[in-house]
């Protein structure tokens, strides 16, 4: 009996689930046709119908990662500084799902850095993320919650801080559990709210 379109789509979803599980377990560097086939309980020959080359597998994996990242539930606490805090919290590996996504993102950096097209695409992704953070910084400044300054510069610093914290939490989760990550983020935001040049009178 010939396969229906529904059978094909269901099989493709199974393949995508296997790709995701391999990345979550072994990182991006462990993504191979053989590993996906083993996870799926199929032959590598079957997978070549979906991914005729390793590059096709990589492109699908990155598309899947992007889709999962975009579709992940986001916090919506309001405007200004609270919105900036929520955007940064959404990046951190505070849940098992967010930890898997971050582990895959970080493990994919080496592949992206060795491919000029992927490097350009990643630069675009992170630039778009900075743009969204810049909008929230500017809104917080308008509300008087952050001191005046170049919002794009502040957003770049916030992105650098949060990605650094992500890496630390992935490498040493015992030292950077979710509560500690949130505390460090709040300390960072508190420092941002300080007016440059101001001092605290302790007398």
Steps between C-alpha positions, in 0.01 A plus 500: 500500500647837402578746776265794540600861553393458861738205540783706353434795732476272803830336406663840454382602848655181638824582321498855639438366851798266460721784375401709803566216745845435355590869532361522854695191608825531307515866400523636150834332435338161561248556223562239231277296271605186686409647841161619374433162338585321825269729696225444245555124477546528126774468240719782378371419154150603603630831634664587170150548360470794741864610523704408190803681646640589842439866414129425448489338845674800656264745331197303623642484851555876508150562364358269767698679771376837378139380495520358852665816630240729343204288613616471862261677743616851589448706811275805466529718811444842354720779373830664573752337730267209582473419129879516462540266798249256352678498163828413672337237722358335188855443375635333814502118550251509787300193393595164347356613165693828504814314606470263202451793260796691640725196496419449132548869416840511672616172347401630155729803524806306383316380189375851429844655545649260244238583236485855365133477401400369842719761671318774312164349593596474868624859502162603359314303770698656783465846346121456493510394864698813587245711311219355712696565818578852381128574468442386857794699632372813325152444647649466850692824447182679394334382820793627704594149615842510336739795472546667164760359266533324168233226519672289235823508702315396816318223313828365360641485852188324627519243221869437570426458873212259451680282243800480732273393784343237273841347431594497869169335594542232233855414604441513875129459579576421865662843546238678288161346579189689381465702821863615480459596134199718586688661789794586276269645236323715759835622633598594145176689442536679832843619391350624173250718685776688683563848365858520364727691733264477797625376837322368803536705817590262783542768767 
